[in-house]
Amino acid sequence: MEPFVFFGGKGGVGKTTVSSSYALKCARDGHETLVVSTDPAHSVSDVFDQPFGDEARLVDGVDNLWAMQIDPDEEVTRHLNELRQGLSEQVSTAMVSEINRQLEMAHGTPGAYEAALFDRFVDVMRNADPYDRVVFDTSPTGGTLRLLGLPDLLEDWIDRLMQKRKVSIDLFEKAAVGKNEPRRVMEGDPVLARLGDRKDFFEFAGRTLREDAAFFLVLNPDELSVNETGRAIAELDEKELAVRGLVANKLTPHPDPEENGRGARYLRDRIETETERLDRVREEFEPPLVAEIETRVSEIKGDFLTEVAGEVDIETAVESSTQPTQ
């Protein structure tokens, strides 16, 4: 299995439960494991009953398992501050106030969340040397798909920006030369250098997601969840990111055979409907069902988390990354 494993799916299907259970399974099999939550619900802290933040922290009572919780709002602020600092060093003083104004406006614009979060989780992948496996508990499907589609989109955008910058510098040099020697601004241009760094960053992200990452989708046995899972499989396939498997979560438990009261009849009817949904998943979707997890009587943590980890039929053996880390 690849070193980076992503769990996605519709909001509320139980991605945190599944990703945390799988991370626990990896850790107990002897692999140094980091589980990273990019879901704003901060559910990883709830699962392990301890607070986590932007820096990886060892999970209490579990060898080899680390966790971190990325706060999207904090990431947007950090991301924009880094942009502010970088741009302020490359423009005139008169432009600094305008840059600040534009960045303040950008804080709440569509895409700011995805861009900031994307930078952070790629940074985690680039610096994953201390861990054998990194498990990502992602935000709901729509946000995750936008996130995973950024490398190709932004690589092309950076290429166009670099080309425009080179044309601009070339025209500037030709206009400035006159009877003098060429100024050779191109060779030390800080904007081109920054764009080049960003291009390398996005190329690393694209290669890593295609070659060193495995994707699993979590679903519930209801029509809305199944339909969204089908759309997500198709969209990930378009991005050349194949879904390795599906996890059916929150299945209704079977009543005992001798039970025949109203509650038992309700459970059997519900199980029949859920079975039809899962049959559809098996027939229509190419990725296999790798786990079928029943609903528990209370929150999945402690012993319940250990039980679920045993039900997640996903291998834990780790293949070496094909990308150099930094």
C-alpha positions in Angstrom: 0.0 0.0 0.0 1.2 3.5 -0.8 2.5 5.7 2.1 -0.3 8.2 1.8 -3.9 7.1 2.3 -6.9 9.4 1.9 -10.4 8.8 3.2 -13.2 10.9 1.6 -16.9 10.9 1.3 -20.1 12.8 1.9 -20.4 14.9 5.1 -21.4 12.8 8.1 -20.7 9.3 6.8 -18.0 8.6 9.3 -14.7 9.4 7.6 -13.1 10.3 10.8 -14.1 7.0 12.4 -12.7 5.0 9.5 -9.5 7.0 9.0 -8.7 6.9 12.7 -9.5 3.2 12.9 -7.2 2.5 9.9 -4.5 4.6 11.4 -4.8 2.7 14.7 -4.5 -0.6 12.7 -1.3 0.6 11.0 0.2 1.8 14.2 -0.5 -1.5 16.0 1.1 -3.4 13.0 4.3 -1.5 13.9 4.2 1.4 11.4 4.9 4.9 12.5 1.6 6.5 11.5 0.3 10.0 11.4 -3.4 10.7 11.0 -4.2 14.2 9.7 -7.6 15.7 9.8 -8.5 18.5 7.4 -12.2 18.4 8.4 -13.2 21.6 10.3 -15.3 19.5 12.7 -12.1 18.6 14.7 -13.4 15.1 15.1 -10.0 13.4 15.5 -9.7 15.1 18.9 -13.1 13.7 19.9 -12.2 10.2 18.7 -9.0 10.0 20.8 -10.3 12.1 23.7 -7.4 14.6 23.6 -6.7 17.9 21.9 -4.7 18.1 18.7 -3.4 21.1 16.8 -1.3 22.1 13.8 1.7 20.1 15.1 1.8 16.3 15.2 1.3 14.9 18.7 1.6 11.4 20.0 -1.8 9.7 20.8 -2.0 8.9 24.4 -1.6 5.2 25.2 -0.9 4.1 21.6 2.6 3.4 20.3 3.5 4.6 16.9 0.4 6.7 16.4 0.5 10.5 15.9 -2.3 12.9 15.1 -2.7 16.5 14.0 -5.7 18.7 13.4 -5.4 21.4 10.7 -7.6 24.4 11.3 -8.8 25.7 7.9 -9.4 29.3 9.1 -5.9 29.5 10.6 -4.4 28.1 7.4 -6.2 30.7 5.3 -4.7 33.4 7.6 -1.2 31.9 7.5 -1.4 31.4 3.8 -2.4 35.0 3.1 0.2 36.4 5.5 2.9 34.5 3.6 1.7 35.9 0.3 1.6 39.4 1.9 5.2 39.1 3.0 6.5 37.7 -0.2 4.7 40.2 -2.4 5.7 43.2 -0.2 9.3 42.4 -0.7 9.0 42.6 -4.5 6.9 45.7 -5.1 7.2 49.4 -4.3 6.1 50.9 -1.0 3.2 52.5 -2.7 1.8 49.1 -3.7 2.0 47.5 -0.3 -1.3 49.0 1.0 -3.1 47.9 -2.1 -1.7 44.4 -1.7 -3.0 44.4 1.9 -6.4 45.5 0.8 -6.7 42.9 -1.9 -5.5 40.1 0.4 -8.0 41.1 3.1 -10.8 40.9 0.4 -9.4 37.5 -0.7 -9.8 36.0 2.8 -13.4 35.1 2.3 -13.4 34.5 -1.5 -14.1 31.1 -3.1 -10.9 29.1 -3.4 -9.0 30.7 -0.5 -9.9 27.8 1.8 -8.9 25.1 -0.7 -5.6 26.9 -1.7 -4.5 27.3 1.9 -5.5 23.8 2.9 -3.8 22.3 -0.2 -0.5 24.0 0.7 -0.6 22.6 4.2 -1.3 19.0 3.4 1.3 19.0 0.6 3.7 20.4 3.1 2.8 17.4 5.4 3.6 15.0 2.5 6.9 16.8 1.7 8.0 16.4 5.2 6.7 12.9 6.0 10.1 11.3 6.7 9.4 10.6 10.4 6.4 8.4 9.4 5.9 5.2 7.5 2.3 6.1 6.7 0.2 9.3 6.7 -3.6 8.9 6.8 -5.7 11.9 5.7 -9.2 12.4 7.1 -10.5 14.8 4.5 -13.3 17.4 4.4 -16.6 16.4 2.7 -16.5 15.2 -0.9 -16.9 18.5 -2.8 -14.1 20.3 -1.0 -11.8 17.3 -1.3 -12.4 17.0 -5.0 -11.6 20.7 -5.5 -8.5 20.2 -3.4 -7.2 17.2 -5.3 -7.8 18.9 -8.6 -5.6 21.9 -7.8 -2.2 20.5 -9.0 -3.1 20.2 -12.7 -5.1 23.5 -12.6 -2.3 25.5 -10.9 0.6 24.0 -12.8 -1.0 25.3 -16.1 -1.7 28.7 -14.4 1.9 29.0 -13.2 3.2 28.1 -16.7 1.2 30.9 -18.2 2.3 33.4 -15.5 6.0 32.5 -16.1 5.6 32.9 -19.8 4.0 36.3 -19.4 6.7 37.4 -17.0 9.5 36.3 -19.3 7.9 38.3 -22.2 7.5 41.3 -20.0 11.2 41.2 -18.9 12.4 40.6 -22.4 10.5 43.7 -23.6 11.8 45.7 -20.6 15.4 44.7 -21.4 15.1 45.6 -25.0 13.7 49.0 -24.2 16.3 49.7 -21.6 19.4 48.6 -23.5 19.8 51.5 -26.0 23.6 51.8 -26.5 24.4 50.0 -23.2 25.0 46.4 -22.4 21.9 44.2 -21.7 20.7 44.4 -18.1 20.0 40.7 -17.9 17.1 41.1 -15.5 15.8 37.7 -16.3 18.6 35.9 -14.6 17.9 37.2 -11.1 14.2 38.0 -11.3 12.6 37.3 -7.9 9.1 36.9 -9.3 10.3 34.2 -11.8 12.2 32.5 -8.9 9.0 32.4 -6.8 6.9 31.1 -9.6 9.5 28.4 -10.3 9.3 27.3 -6.7 5.5 27.2 -6.8 5.7 25.1 -10.1 8.0 22.6 -8.4 5.6 22.5 -5.4 2.6 21.7 -7.6 4.5 19.2 -9.7 5.5 17.3 -6.5 1.9 17.4 -5.4 0.6 16.0 -8.6 3.2 13.2 -8.8 2.7 12.2 -5.2 -1.1 12.1 -5.5 -0.9 10.0 -8.6 1.9 7.6 -7.7 2.2 7.5 -3.9 -1.4 7.9 -2.6 -4.3 5.5 -2.2 -7.9 6.8 -2.1 -10.9 5.3 -0.3 -14.4 6.5 -0.1 -16.7 6.1 2.9 -20.4 5.8 2.3 -23.6 5.1 4.2 -26.3 2.7 2.9 -28.7 5.4 1.7 -29.5 6.7 -1.7 -27.9 10.2 -1.3 -24.7 8.8 0.0 -24.5 6.1 -2.7 -25.2 8.6 -5.5 -22.6 11.0 -4.3 -20.1 8.2 -4.0 -20.7 7.3 -7.7 -20.1 10.9 -8.7 -16.9 11.1 -6.6 -15.5 7.9 -8.2 -16.1 9.4 -11.7 -14.5 12.7 -10.8 -11.5 11.2 -9.2 -11.0 8.9 -12.2 -11.0 12.0 -14.5 -8.1 13.3 -12.3 -6.3 10.0 -12.8 -6.8 9.3 -9.1 -8.3 5.8 -8.9 -10.4 4.9 -5.9 -8.9 1.7 -4.3 -11.9 0.7 -2.3 -15.2 1.6 -0.6 -16.1 1.5 3.1 -19.8 1.0 4.0 -20.4 2.6 7.4 -23.3 2.9 9.9 -25.0 -0.4 8.8 -28.0 -1.5 10.9 -27.1 -4.4 13.2 -29.1 -7.6 12.9 -31.6 -8.5 15.7 -31.4 -11.9 17.3 -33.2 -14.6 15.4 -35.8 -15.2 18.2 -36.7 -11.5 18.3 -39.9 -10.5 16.5 -41.2 -7.4 18.2 -41.8 -4.1 16.5 -38.2 -3.0 16.9 -36.9 -6.2 15.4 -39.3 -6.0 12.5 -38.1 -2.4 11.9 -34.5 -3.5 11.9 -35.1 -6.3 9.5 -36.9 -4.0 7.1 -34.1 -1.4 7.3 -31.5 -4.1 6.7 -33.4 -5.3 3.6 -33.3 -1.7 2.2 -29.6 -1.3 3.1 -28.8 -4.7 1.5 -30.4 -3.4 -1.8 -28.2 -0.3 -1.6 -25.0 -2.4 -1.0 -25.9 -4.8 -3.9 -26.2 -1.7 -6.1 -22.7 -0.6 -5.0 -21.2 -4.0 -5.8 -22.9 -4.2 -9.2 -22.4 -0.6 -10.4 -19.1 0.6 -8.9 -15.8 -0.8 -9.8 -13.9 -0.2 -6.5 -14.6 -3.1 -4.1 -16.2 -2.9 -0.7 -13.3 -3.3 1.7 -15.3 -3.0 4.9 -18.9 -3.1 6.2 -19.1 -1.5 9.6 -22.2 -1.7 11.8 -23.5 1.2 13.9 -22.4 1.1 17.5 -24.5 2.0 20.5 -22.3 5.0 21.3 -19.4 7.1 19.9 -16.6 5.2 18.2 -13.7 5.5 20.5 -11.7 3.3 22.9 -12.6 -0.4 22.6 -15.1 0.4 19.8 -12.3 2.0 17.8 -10.3 -1.2 18.2 -13.2 -3.2 17.0 -13.7 -1.1 13.9 -10.0 -1.3 13.1 -10.4 -5.0 13.0 -13.2 -4.7 10.5 -11.4 -2.4 8.1 -9.9 -4.9 5.5 -7.2 -2.6 4.1 -3.6 -3.8 4.1 -1.2 -1.9 6.3 2.1 -2.9 4.7 3.9 0.2 3.4 5.6 0.8 0.1 8.4 3.3 -0.1 7.6 6.7 -1.5 8.7 7.3 -5.1 9.2 11.0 -4.5 12.1 12.6 -2.6 11.0 14.3 0.6 12.4 17.6 1.8 
